[in-house]
Amino acid sequence: MAIIVNVDVMLAKRKMSSNELAEKVGITPANLSILKTNKAKAIRFSTLDKICEVLDCKPGDILDYQK
């Protein structure tokens, strides 16, 4: 897949656990794990918006494109 999700990088920068992020965003830890392992086929803009709000970042900080 060409789109890479770098949630782990932002979690490390913010010194936040995956479980804490999942709770604050309102998604299950399992769904966050799917995002982190690049197995997700899609993400809702509302979820991306909430992740960015909680991590105080921009979508480009989380999503990357690789050929």
PQR file of N, CA, C, O and H, with PARSE charges and radii, in Angstrom:
ATOM      1  N   MET A   1       0.839  -1.183   0.000 -0.4000 1.5000
ATOM      2  CA  MET A   1       0.000   0.000   0.000 -0.0000 2.0000
ATOM      3  C   MET A   1       0.879   1.238   0.000  0.5500 1.7000
ATOM      4  O   MET A   1       1.901   1.265   0.685 -0.5500 1.4000
ATOM      5  N   ALA A   2       0.513   2.239  -0.735 -0.4000 1.5000
ATOM      6  CA  ALA A   2       1.322   3.438  -0.894 -0.0000 2.0000
ATOM      7  C   ALA A   2       1.141   4.444   0.250  0.5500 1.7000
ATOM      8  O   ALA A   2       2.017   5.277   0.480 -0.5500 1.4000
ATOM      9  H   ALA A   2      -0.317   2.218  -1.291  0.4000 1.0000
ATOM     10  N   ILE A   3       0.024   4.375   0.959 -0.4000 1.5000
ATOM     11  CA  ILE A   3      -0.208   5.288   2.072 -0.0000 2.0000
ATOM     12  C   ILE A   3       0.275   4.622   3.354  0.5500 1.7000
ATOM     13  O   ILE A   3      -0.141   3.512   3.685 -0.5500 1.4000
ATOM     14  H   ILE A   3      -0.688   3.698   0.772  0.4000 1.0000
ATOM     15  N   ILE A   4       1.148   5.305   4.062 -0.4000 1.5000
ATOM     16  CA  ILE A   4       1.723   4.798   5.305 -0.0000 2.0000
ATOM     17  C   ILE A   4       1.176   5.626   6.468  0.5500 1.7000
ATOM     18  O   ILE A   4       1.146   6.855   6.403 -0.5500 1.4000
ATOM     19  H   ILE A   4       1.485   6.207   3.793  0.4000 1.0000
ATOM     20  N   VAL A   5       0.746   4.946   7.526 -0.4000 1.5000
ATOM     21  CA  VAL A   5       0.225   5.616   8.721 -0.0000 2.0000
ATOM     22  C   VAL A   5       1.316   5.620   9.785  0.5500 1.7000
ATOM     23  O   VAL A   5       1.788   4.565  10.209 -0.5500 1.4000
ATOM     24  H   VAL A   5       0.770   3.948   7.579  0.4000 1.0000
ATOM     25  N   ASN A   6       1.708   6.810  10.208 -0.4000 1.5000
ATOM     26  CA  ASN A   6       2.791   6.974  11.180 -0.0000 2.0000
ATOM     27  C   ASN A   6       2.275   7.404  12.550  0.5500 1.7000
ATOM     28  O   ASN A   6       2.822   8.320  13.164 -0.5500 1.4000
ATOM     29  H   ASN A   6       1.324   7.666   9.863  0.4000 1.0000
ATOM     30  N   VAL A   7       1.238   6.752  13.022 -0.4000 1.5000
ATOM     31  CA  VAL A   7       0.682   7.101  14.328 -0.0000 2.0000
ATOM     32  C   VAL A   7       1.702   6.829  15.435  0.5500 1.7000
ATOM     33  O   VAL A   7       1.783   7.587  16.402 -0.5500 1.4000
ATOM     34  H   VAL A   7       0.793   6.008  12.523  0.4000 1.0000
ATOM     35  N   ASP A   8       2.472   5.764  15.299 -0.4000 1.5000
ATOM     36  CA  ASP A   8       3.475   5.419  16.322 -0.0000 2.0000
ATOM     37  C   ASP A   8       4.469   6.552  16.543  0.5500 1.7000
ATOM     38  O   ASP A   8       4.869   6.823  17.676 -0.5500 1.4000
ATOM     39  H   ASP A   8       2.406   5.148  14.514  0.4000 1.0000
ATOM     40  N   VAL A   9       4.863   7.210  15.463 -0.4000 1.5000
ATOM     41  CA  VAL A   9       5.832   8.305  15.558 -0.0000 2.0000
ATOM     42  C   VAL A   9       5.258   9.436  16.409  0.5500 1.7000
ATOM     43  O   VAL A   9       5.925   9.964  17.298 -0.5500 1.4000
ATOM     44  H   VAL A   9       4.538   6.990  14.543  0.4000 1.0000
ATOM     45  N   MET A  10       4.009   9.794  16.118 -0.4000 1.5000
ATOM     46  CA  MET A  10       3.388  10.883  16.872 -0.0000 2.0000
ATOM     47  C   MET A  10       3.108  10.477  18.317  0.5500 1.7000
ATOM     48  O   MET A  10       3.217  11.302  19.224 -0.5500 1.4000
ATOM     49  H   MET A  10       3.467   9.365  15.396  0.4000 1.0000
ATOM     50  N   LEU A  11       2.749   9.218  18.536 -0.4000 1.5000
ATOM     51  CA  LEU A  11       2.544   8.745  19.914 -0.0000 2.0000
ATOM     52  C   LEU A  11       3.837   8.862  20.713  0.5500 1.7000
ATOM     53  O   LEU A  11       3.819   9.287  21.868 -0.5500 1.4000
ATOM     54  H   LEU A  11       2.661   8.547  17.799  0.4000 1.0000
ATOM     55  N   ALA A  12       4.949   8.490  20.106 -0.4000 1.5000
ATOM     56  CA  ALA A  12       6.240   8.581  20.793 -0.0000 2.0000
ATOM     57  C   ALA A  12       6.602  10.038  21.084  0.5500 1.7000
ATOM     58  O   ALA A  12       7.089  10.353  22.170 -0.5500 1.4000
ATOM     59  H   ALA A  12       4.964   8.145  19.168  0.4000 1.0000
ATOM     60  N   LYS A  13       6.368  10.919  20.122 -0.4000 1.5000
ATOM     61  CA  LYS A  13       6.677  12.338  20.319 -0.0000 2.0000
ATOM     62  C   LYS A  13       5.830  12.944  21.435  0.5500 1.7000
ATOM     63  O   LYS A  13       6.293  13.818  22.167 -0.5500 1.4000
ATOM     64  H   LYS A  13       5.972  10.663  19.240  0.4000 1.0000
ATOM     65  N   ARG A  14       4.588  12.478  21.563 -0.4000 1.5000
ATOM     66  CA  ARG A  14       3.672  13.017  22.573 -0.0000 2.0000
ATOM     67  C   ARG A  14       3.713  12.218  23.872  0.5500 1.7000
ATOM     68  O   ARG A  14       3.012  12.543  24.830 -0.5500 1.4000
ATOM     69  H   ARG A  14       4.211  11.768  20.968  0.4000 1.0000
ATOM     70  N   LYS A  15       4.544  11.163  23.900 -0.4000 1.5000
ATOM     71  CA  LYS A  15       4.666  10.302  25.081 -0.0000 2.0000
ATOM     72  C   LYS A  15       3.295   9.824  25.554  0.5500 1.7000
ATOM     73  O   LYS A  15       2.936   9.948  26.724 -0.5500 1.4000
ATOM     74  H   LYS A  15       5.114  10.899  23.122  0.4000 1.0000
ATOM     75  N   MET A  16       2.536   9.266  24.589 -0.4000 1.5000
ATOM     76  CA  MET A  16       1.177   8.803  24.842 -0.0000 2.0000
ATOM     77  C   MET A  16       1.083   7.332  24.452  0.5500 1.7000
ATOM     78  O   MET A  16       1.714   6.900  23.487 -0.5500 1.4000
ATOM     79  H   MET A  16       2.828   9.165  23.638  0.4000 1.0000
ATOM     80  N   SER A  17       0.305   6.575  25.193 -0.4000 1.5000
ATOM     81  CA  SER A  17       0.126   5.162  24.860 -0.0000 2.0000
ATOM     82  C   SER A  17      -0.972   5.002  23.821  0.5500 1.7000
ATOM     83  O   SER A  17      -1.810   5.885  23.640 -0.5500 1.4000
ATOM     84  H   SER A  17      -0.207   6.927  25.977  0.4000 1.0000
ATOM     85  N   SER A  18      -0.955   3.877  23.151 -0.4000 1.5000
ATOM     86  CA  SER A  18      -1.987   3.566  22.165 -0.0000 2.0000
ATOM     87  C   SER A  18      -3.361   3.504  22.813  0.5500 1.7000
ATOM     88  O   SER A  18      -4.341   4.007  22.263 -0.5500 1.4000
ATOM     89  H   SER A  18      -0.275   3.159  23.297  0.4000 1.0000
ATOM     90  N   ASN A  19      -3.425   2.885  23.980 -0.4000 1.5000
ATOM     91  CA  ASN A  19      -4.710   2.777  24.682 -0.0000 2.0000
ATOM     92  C   ASN A  19      -5.259   4.148  25.068  0.5500 1.7000
ATOM     93  O   ASN A  19      -6.465   4.383  24.984 -0.5500 1.4000
ATOM     94  H   ASN A  19      -2.629   2.475  24.426  0.4000 1.0000
ATOM     95  N   GLU A  20      -4.381   5.045  25.488 -0.4000 1.5000
ATOM     96  CA  GLU A  20      -4.811   6.389  25.852 -0.0000 2.0000
ATOM     97  C   GLU A  20      -5.350   7.132  24.630  0.5500 1.7000
ATOM     98  O   GLU A  20      -6.376   7.807  24.715 -0.5500 1.4000
ATOM     99  H   GLU A  20      -3.402   4.854  25.556  0.4000 1.0000
ATOM    100  N   LEU A  21      -4.663   7.010  23.498 -0.4000 1.5000
ATOM    101  CA  LEU A  21      -5.125   7.652  22.266 -0.0000 2.0000
ATOM    102  C   LEU A  21      -6.475   7.081  21.837  0.5500 1.7000
ATOM    103  O   LEU A  21      -7.391   7.830  21.498 -0.5500 1.4000
ATOM    104  H   LEU A  21      -3.829   6.462  23.428  0.4000 1.0000
ATOM    105  N   ALA A  22      -6.594   5.764  21.853 -0.4000 1.5000
ATOM    106  CA  ALA A  22      -7.846   5.122  21.450 -0.0000 2.0000
ATOM    107  C   ALA A  22      -9.005   5.611  22.315  0.5500 1.7000
ATOM    108  O   ALA A  22     -10.094   5.880  21.807 -0.5500 1.4000
ATOM    109  H   ALA A  22      -5.850   5.155  22.129  0.4000 1.0000
ATOM    110  N   GLU A  23      -8.769   5.725  23.608 -0.4000 1.5000
ATOM    111  CA  GLU A  23      -9.815   6.179  24.521 -0.0000 2.0000
ATOM    112  C   GLU A  23     -10.216   7.625  24.226  0.5500 1.7000
ATOM    113  O   GLU A  23     -11.404   7.944  24.180 -0.5500 1.4000
ATOM    114  H   GLU A  23      -7.884   5.507  24.020  0.4000 1.0000
ATOM    115  N   LYS A  24      -9.231   8.496  24.027 -0.4000 1.5000
ATOM    116  CA  LYS A  24      -9.518   9.915  23.785 -0.0000 2.0000
ATOM    117  C   LYS A  24     -10.177  10.140  22.424  0.5500 1.7000
ATOM    118  O   LYS A  24     -10.985  11.055  22.269 -0.5500 1.4000
ATOM    119  H   LYS A  24      -8.266   8.238  24.064  0.4000 1.0000
ATOM    120  N   VAL A  25      -9.833   9.307  21.439 -0.4000 1.5000
ATOM    121  CA  VAL A  25     -10.400   9.446  20.096 -0.0000 2.0000
ATOM    122  C   VAL A  25     -11.784   8.812  20.020  0.5500 1.7000
ATOM    123  O   VAL A  25     -12.634   9.241  19.240 -0.5500 1.4000
ATOM    124  H   VAL A  25      -9.176   8.563  21.566  0.4000 1.0000
ATOM    125  N   GLY A  26     -12.000   7.790  20.837 -0.4000 1.5000
ATOM    126  CA  GLY A  26     -13.291   7.109  20.829 -0.0000 2.0000
ATOM    127  C   GLY A  26     -13.337   5.937  19.863  0.5500 1.7000
ATOM    128  O   GLY A  26     -14.387   5.625  19.302 -0.5500 1.4000
ATOM    129  H   GLY A  26     -11.310   7.442  21.471  0.4000 1.0000
ATOM    130  N   ILE A  27     -12.183   5.286  19.669 -0.4000 1.5000
ATOM    131  CA  ILE A  27     -12.124   4.075  18.847 -0.0000 2.0000
ATOM    132  C   ILE A  27     -11.564   2.946  19.699  0.5500 1.7000
ATOM    133  O   ILE A  27     -10.979   3.184  20.755 -0.5500 1.4000
ATOM    134  H   ILE A  27     -11.330   5.540  20.124  0.4000 1.0000
ATOM    135  N   THR A  28     -11.748   1.726  19.235 -0.4000 1.5000
ATOM    136  CA  THR A  28     -11.238   0.594  20.002 -0.0000 2.0000
ATOM    137  C   THR A  28      -9.728   0.474  19.820  0.5500 1.7000
ATOM    138  O   THR A  28      -9.198   0.877  18.784 -0.5500 1.4000
ATOM    139  H   THR A  28     -12.224   1.532  18.377  0.4000 1.0000
ATOM    140  N   PRO A  29      -9.037  -0.068  20.802 -0.5600 1.5000
ATOM    141  CA  PRO A  29      -7.604  -0.316  20.640  0.2800 2.0000
ATOM    142  C   PRO A  29      -7.321  -1.221  19.430  0.5500 1.7000
ATOM    143  O   PRO A  29      -6.289  -1.082  18.774 -0.5500 1.4000
ATOM    144  N   ALA A  30      -8.238  -2.140  19.146 -0.4000 1.5000
ATOM    145  CA  ALA A  30      -8.057  -3.025  17.986 -0.0000 2.0000
ATOM    146  C   ALA A  30      -8.081  -2.231  16.686  0.5500 1.7000
ATOM    147  O   ALA A  30      -7.265  -2.476  15.797 -0.5500 1.4000
ATOM    148  H   ALA A  30      -9.076  -2.254  19.680  0.4000 1.0000
ATOM    149  N   ASN A  31      -9.007  -1.282  16.565 -0.4000 1.5000
ATOM    150  CA  ASN A  31      -9.060  -0.454  15.354 -0.0000 2.0000
ATOM    151  C   ASN A  31      -7.838   0.443  15.233  0.5500 1.7000
ATOM    152  O   ASN A  31      -7.340   0.666  14.129 -0.5500 1.4000
ATOM    153  H   ASN A  31      -9.670  -1.083  17.288  0.4000 1.0000
ATOM    154  N   LEU A  32      -7.352   0.956  16.347 -0.4000 1.5000
ATOM    155  CA  LEU A  32      -6.129   1.760  16.307 -0.0000 2.0000
ATOM    156  C   LEU A  32      -4.951   0.893  15.876  0.5500 1.7000
ATOM    157  O   LEU A  32      -4.091   1.349  15.123 -0.5500 1.4000
ATOM    158  H   LEU A  32      -7.757   0.775  17.243  0.4000 1.0000
ATOM    159  N   SER A  33      -4.905  -0.337  16.339 -0.4000 1.5000
ATOM    160  CA  SER A  33      -3.849  -1.262  15.945 -0.0000 2.0000
ATOM    161  C   SER A  33      -3.875  -1.520  14.441  0.5500 1.7000
ATOM    162  O   SER A  33      -2.823  -1.607  13.808 -0.5500 1.4000
ATOM    163  H   SER A  33      -5.604  -0.708  16.951  0.4000 1.0000
ATOM    164  N   ILE A  34      -5.063  -1.642  13.870 -0.4000 1.5000
ATOM    165  CA  ILE A  34      -5.198  -1.840  12.424 -0.0000 2.0000
ATOM    166  C   ILE A  34      -4.614  -0.640  11.685  0.5500 1.7000
ATOM    167  O   ILE A  34      -3.938  -0.802  10.669 -0.5500 1.4000
ATOM    168  H   ILE A  34      -5.918  -1.572  14.385  0.4000 1.0000
ATOM    169  N   LEU A  35      -4.871   0.554  12.189 -0.4000 1.5000
ATOM    170  CA  LEU A  35      -4.291   1.754  11.581 -0.0000 2.0000
ATOM    171  C   LEU A  35      -2.771   1.748  11.692  0.5500 1.7000
ATOM    172  O   LEU A  35      -2.067   2.007  10.716 -0.5500 1.4000
ATOM    173  H   LEU A  35      -5.419   0.686  13.015  0.4000 1.0000
ATOM    174  N   LYS A  36      -2.272   1.451  12.889 -0.4000 1.5000
ATOM    175  CA  LYS A  36      -0.830   1.492  13.147 -0.0000 2.0000
ATOM    176  C   LYS A  36      -0.056   0.480  12.322  0.5500 1.7000
ATOM    177  O   LYS A  36       1.097   0.729  11.969 -0.5500 1.4000
ATOM    178  H   LYS A  36      -2.844   1.241  13.683  0.4000 1.0000
ATOM    179  N   THR A  37      -0.659  -0.648  12.011 -0.4000 1.5000
ATOM    180  CA  THR A  37       0.038  -1.693  11.252 -0.0000 2.0000
ATOM    181  C   THR A  37      -0.207  -1.585   9.751  0.5500 1.7000
ATOM    182  O   THR A  37       0.131  -2.492   8.991 -0.5500 1.4000
ATOM    183  H   THR A  37      -1.595  -0.851  12.298  0.4000 1.0000
ATOM    184  N   ASN A  38      -0.796  -0.473   9.333 -0.4000 1.5000
ATOM    185  CA  ASN A  38      -1.052  -0.205   7.908 -0.0000 2.0000
ATOM    186  C   ASN A  38      -1.941  -1.257   7.254  0.5500 1.7000
ATOM    187  O   ASN A  38      -1.804  -1.531   6.061 -0.5500 1.4000
ATOM    188  H   ASN A  38      -1.071   0.264   9.951  0.4000 1.0000
ATOM    189  N   LYS A  39      -2.839  -1.840   8.019 -0.4000 1.5000
ATOM    190  CA  LYS A  39      -3.768  -2.832   7.473 -0.0000 2.0000
ATOM    191  C   LYS A  39      -5.135  -2.221   7.171  0.5500 1.7000
ATOM    192  O   LYS A  39      -6.010  -2.893   6.624 -0.5500 1.4000
ATOM    193  H   LYS A  39      -2.950  -1.618   8.988  0.4000 1.0000
ATOM    194  N   ALA A  40      -5.321  -0.948   7.526 -0.4000 1.5000
ATOM    195  CA  ALA A  40      -6.605  -0.284   7.286 -0.0000 2.0000
ATOM    196  C   ALA A  40      -6.779   0.019   5.808  0.5500 1.7000
ATOM    197  O   ALA A  40      -5.835   0.418   5.127 -0.5500 1.4000
ATOM    198  H   ALA A  40      -4.611  -0.402   7.971  0.4000 1.0000
ATOM    199  N   LYS A  41      -7.986  -0.175   5.326 -0.4000 1.5000
ATOM    200  CA  LYS A  41      -8.315   0.138   3.932 -0.0000 2.0000
ATOM    201  C   LYS A  41      -8.829   1.566   3.803  0.5500 1.7000
ATOM    202  O   LYS A  41      -8.787   2.148   2.719 -0.5500 1.4000
ATOM    203  H   LYS A  41      -8.753  -0.499   5.879  0.4000 1.0000
ATOM    204  N   ALA A  42      -9.311   2.130   4.903 -0.4000 1.5000
ATOM    205  CA  ALA A  42      -9.875   3.484   4.885 -0.0000 2.0000
ATOM    206  C   ALA A  42      -9.853   4.051   6.302  0.5500 1.7000
ATOM    207  O   ALA A  42      -9.704   3.318   7.281 -0.5500 1.4000
ATOM    208  H   ALA A  42      -9.344   1.657   5.784  0.4000 1.0000
ATOM    209  N   ILE A  43     -10.002   5.358   6.386 -0.4000 1.5000
ATOM    210  CA  ILE A  43     -10.147   6.032   7.672 -0.0000 2.0000
ATOM    211  C   ILE A  43     -11.160   7.154   7.487  0.5500 1.7000
ATOM    212  O   ILE A  43     -11.119   7.876   6.491 -0.5500 1.4000
ATOM    213  H   ILE A  43     -10.122   5.952   5.591  0.4000 1.0000
ATOM    214  N   ARG A  44     -12.050   7.294   8.427 -0.4000 1.5000
ATOM    215  CA  ARG A  44     -13.034   8.372   8.370 -0.0000 2.0000
ATOM    216  C   ARG A  44     -12.341   9.694   8.668  0.5500 1.7000
ATOM    217  O   ARG A  44     -11.447   9.770   9.511 -0.5500 1.4000
ATOM    218  H   ARG A  44     -12.083   6.707   9.236  0.4000 1.0000
ATOM    219  N   PHE A  45     -12.773  10.730   7.961 -0.4000 1.5000
ATOM    220  CA  PHE A  45     -12.207  12.050   8.223 -0.0000 2.0000
ATOM    221  C   PHE A  45     -12.470  12.476   9.666  0.5500 1.7000
ATOM    222  O   PHE A  45     -11.638  13.149  10.274 -0.5500 1.4000
ATOM    223  H   PHE A  45     -13.499  10.667   7.277  0.4000 1.0000
ATOM    224  N   SER A  46     -13.602  12.096  10.207 -0.4000 1.5000
ATOM    225  CA  SER A  46     -13.902  12.464  11.595 -0.0000 2.0000
ATOM    226  C   SER A  46     -12.917  11.803  12.563  0.5500 1.7000
ATOM    227  O   SER A  46     -12.530  12.403  13.566 -0.5500 1.4000
ATOM    228  H   SER A  46     -14.278  11.550   9.713  0.4000 1.0000
ATOM    229  N   THR A  47     -12.514  10.568  12.258 -0.4000 1.5000
ATOM    230  CA  THR A  47     -11.524   9.877  13.095 -0.0000 2.0000
ATOM    231  C   THR A  47     -10.158  10.524  12.941  0.5500 1.7000
ATOM    232  O   THR A  47      -9.462  10.753  13.930 -0.5500 1.4000
ATOM    233  H   THR A  47     -12.828  10.081  11.443  0.4000 1.0000
ATOM    234  N   LEU A  48      -9.770  10.821  11.704 -0.4000 1.5000
ATOM    235  CA  LEU A  48      -8.493  11.484  11.448 -0.0000 2.0000
ATOM    236  C   LEU A  48      -8.466  12.851  12.130  0.5500 1.7000
ATOM    237  O   LEU A  48      -7.451  13.238  12.710 -0.5500 1.4000
ATOM    238  H   LEU A  48     -10.335  10.635  10.900  0.4000 1.0000
ATOM    239  N   ASP A  49      -9.570  13.574  12.062 -0.4000 1.5000
ATOM    240  CA  ASP A  49      -9.683  14.879  12.697 -0.0000 2.0000
ATOM    241  C   ASP A  49      -9.467  14.764  14.206  0.5500 1.7000
ATOM    242  O   ASP A  49      -8.740  15.562  14.797 -0.5500 1.4000
ATOM    243  H   ASP A  49     -10.394  13.259  11.591  0.4000 1.0000
ATOM    244  N   LYS A  50     -10.100  13.773  14.822 -0.4000 1.5000
ATOM    245  CA  LYS A  50      -9.982  13.595  16.271 -0.0000 2.0000
ATOM    246  C   LYS A  50      -8.563  13.175  16.663  0.5500 1.7000
ATOM    247  O   LYS A  50      -8.032  13.642  17.670 -0.5500 1.4000
ATOM    248  H   LYS A  50     -10.692  13.125  14.341  0.4000 1.0000
ATOM    249  N   ILE A  51      -7.948  12.293  15.866 -0.4000 1.5000
ATOM    250  CA  ILE A  51      -6.560  11.885  16.133 -0.0000 2.0000
ATOM    251  C   ILE A  51      -5.649  13.110  16.090  0.5500 1.7000
ATOM    252  O   ILE A  51      -4.802  13.292  16.964 -0.5500 1.4000
ATOM    253  H   ILE A  51      -8.379  11.913  15.047  0.4000 1.0000
ATOM    254  N   CYS A  52      -5.829  13.947  15.070 -0.4000 1.5000
ATOM    255  CA  CYS A  52      -5.004  15.151  14.940 -0.0000 2.0000
ATOM    256  C   CYS A  52      -5.246  16.116  16.104  0.5500 1.7000
ATOM    257  O   CYS A  52      -4.315  16.749  16.602 -0.5500 1.4000
ATOM    258  H   CYS A  52      -6.518  13.800  14.360  0.4000 1.0000
ATOM    259  N   GLU A  53      -6.497  16.217  16.525 -0.4000 1.5000
ATOM    260  CA  GLU A  53      -6.818  17.091  17.658 -0.0000 2.0000
ATOM    261  C   GLU A  53      -6.126  16.598  18.929  0.5500 1.7000
ATOM    262  O   GLU A  53      -5.505  17.382  19.647 -0.5500 1.4000
ATOM    263  H   GLU A  53      -7.254  15.703  16.120  0.4000 1.0000
ATOM    264  N   VAL A  54      -6.233  15.310  19.199 -0.4000 1.5000
ATOM    265  CA  VAL A  54      -5.656  14.742  20.426 -0.0000 2.0000
ATOM    266  C   VAL A  54      -4.130  14.807  20.397  0.5500 1.7000
ATOM    267  O   VAL A  54      -3.504  15.111  21.412 -0.5500 1.4000
ATOM    268  H   VAL A  54      -6.738  14.673  18.616  0.4000 1.0000
ATOM    269  N   LEU A  55      -3.527  14.525  19.239 -0.4000 1.5000
ATOM    270  CA  LEU A  55      -2.066  14.518  19.138 -0.0000 2.0000
ATOM    271  C   LEU A  55      -1.489  15.890  18.788  0.5500 1.7000
ATOM    272  O   LEU A  55      -0.271  16.049  18.698 -0.5500 1.4000
ATOM    273  H   LEU A  55      -4.036  14.278  18.414  0.4000 1.0000
ATOM    274  N   ASP A  56      -2.361  16.880  18.590 -0.4000 1.5000
ATOM    275  CA  ASP A  56      -1.943  18.232  18.236 -0.0000 2.0000
ATOM    276  C   ASP A  56      -0.995  18.211  17.030  0.5500 1.7000
ATOM    277  O   ASP A  56       0.146  18.670  17.098 -0.5500 1.4000
ATOM    278  H   ASP A  56      -3.350  16.751  18.662  0.4000 1.0000
ATOM    279  N   CYS A  57      -1.511  17.663  15.931 -0.4000 1.5000
ATOM    280  CA  CYS A  57      -0.706  17.556  14.716 -0.0000 2.0000
ATOM    281  C   CYS A  57      -1.590  17.753  13.488  0.5500 1.7000
ATOM    282  O   CYS A  57      -2.795  17.975  13.604 -0.5500 1.4000
ATOM    283  H   CYS A  57      -2.438  17.291  15.876  0.4000 1.0000
ATOM    284  N   LYS A  58      -0.978  17.670  12.323 -0.4000 1.5000
ATOM    285  CA  LYS A  58      -1.689  17.785  11.057 -0.0000 2.0000
ATOM    286  C   LYS A  58      -1.776  16.408  10.412  0.5500 1.7000
ATOM    287  O   LYS A  58      -0.972  15.533  10.733 -0.5500 1.4000
ATOM    288  H   LYS A  58       0.001  17.490  12.228  0.4000 1.0000
ATOM    289  N   PRO A  59      -2.739  16.192   9.503 -0.5600 1.5000
ATOM    290  CA  PRO A  59      -2.837  14.890   8.835  0.2800 2.0000
ATOM    291  C   PRO A  59      -1.528  14.464   8.165  0.5500 1.7000
ATOM    292  O   PRO A  59      -1.208  13.275   8.127 -0.5500 1.4000
ATOM    293  N   GLY A  60      -0.780  15.418   7.643 -0.4000 1.5000
ATOM    294  CA  GLY A  60       0.501  15.107   7.002 -0.0000 2.0000
ATOM    295  C   GLY A  60       1.554  14.585   7.970  0.5500 1.7000
ATOM    296  O   GLY A  60       2.532  13.965   7.550 -0.5500 1.4000
ATOM    297  H   GLY A  60      -1.039  16.383   7.673  0.4000 1.0000
ATOM    298  N   ASP A  61       1.360  14.830   9.255 -0.4000 1.5000
ATOM    299  CA  ASP A  61       2.277  14.300  10.276 -0.0000 2.0000
ATOM    300  C   ASP A  61       2.016  12.813  10.512  0.5500 1.7000
ATOM    301  O   ASP A  61       2.888  12.082  10.982 -0.5500 1.4000
ATOM    302  H   ASP A  61       0.566  15.333   9.595  0.4000 1.0000
ATOM    303  N   ILE A  62       0.803  12.382  10.178 -0.4000 1.5000
ATOM    304  CA  ILE A  62       0.386  11.003  10.423 -0.0000 2.0000
ATOM    305  C   ILE A  62       0.420  10.153   9.161  0.5500 1.7000
ATOM    306  O   ILE A  62       0.786   8.978   9.196 -0.5500 1.4000
ATOM    307  H   ILE A  62       0.095  12.976   9.796  0.4000 1.0000
ATOM    308  N   LEU A  63       0.030  10.768   8.043 -0.4000 1.5000
ATOM    309  CA  LEU A  63      -0.063  10.019   6.778 -0.0000 2.0000
ATOM    310  C   LEU A  63       1.105  10.377   5.881  0.5500 1.7000
ATOM    311  O   LEU A  63       1.511  11.536   5.789 -0.5500 1.4000
ATOM    312  H   LEU A  63      -0.267  11.722   8.014  0.4000 1.0000
ATOM    313  N   ASP A  64       1.638   9.359   5.221 -0.4000 1.5000
ATOM    314  CA  ASP A  64       2.765   9.543   4.304 -0.0000 2.0000
ATOM    315  C   ASP A  64       2.469   8.738   3.038  0.5500 1.7000
ATOM    316  O   ASP A  64       1.708   7.771   3.072 -0.5500 1.4000
ATOM    317  H   ASP A  64       1.309   8.417   5.296  0.4000 1.0000
ATOM    318  N   TYR A  65       3.073   9.144   1.929 -0.4000 1.5000
ATOM    319  CA  TYR A  65       2.901   8.445   0.662 -0.0000 2.0000
ATOM    320  C   TYR A  65       4.255   7.921   0.198  0.5500 1.7000
ATOM    321  O   TYR A  65       5.239   8.659   0.155 -0.5500 1.4000
ATOM    322  H   TYR A  65       3.691   9.930   1.902  0.4000 1.0000
ATOM    323  N   GLN A  66       4.290   6.635  -0.148 -0.4000 1.5000
ATOM    324  CA  GLN A  66       5.505   6.017  -0.692 -0.0000 2.0000
ATOM    325  C   GLN A  66       5.147   5.218  -1.912  0.5500 1.7000
ATOM    326  O   GLN A  66       4.144   4.505  -1.921 -0.5500 1.4000
ATOM    327  H   GLN A  66       3.491   6.035  -0.113  0.4000 1.0000
ATOM    328  N   LYS A  67       5.953   5.329  -2.941 -0.4000 1.5000
ATOM    329  CA  LYS A  67       5.707   4.541  -4.154 -0.0000 2.0000
ATOM    330  C   LYS A  67       6.119   3.111  -3.945  0.5500 1.7000
ATOM    331  O   LYS A  67       5.989   2.292  -4.854 -0.5500 1.4000
ATOM    332  H   LYS A  67       6.768   5.908  -2.933  0.4000 1.0000
TER
END
